[in-house]
Amino acid sequence: MEPTKTPKKRKITGVVVSDKMQKTAVVEVTYLKKHPKYLKYFKTTQRFKAHDEKGEYHVGDKVVMEEGRPLSKTKRFVIVARV
């Protein structure tokens, strides 16, 4: 019998924009999207709440987040490292 394979966890790089909550940081990720008709690239941003157990990451830090199990209603990522 083969061991079950765990799915690869998504890793996303972003910038911390808020650290006012306890054990949580808001990380903003910027993507480049291509317009379907005009074929021009434009920036879009998305904000994620990420778990920060020790409160060591602050506003302006560039961080790497990893997807994990749901920790709360909106928190699905854990901050792994500073870039």
Secondary structure, DSSP 8 states (H G I E B T S, - for coil): ----------EEEEEEEEEEETTEEEEEEEEEEE-TTT--EEEEEEEEEEE-TT----TT-EEEEEE-S--SSSEEEEEEEE-
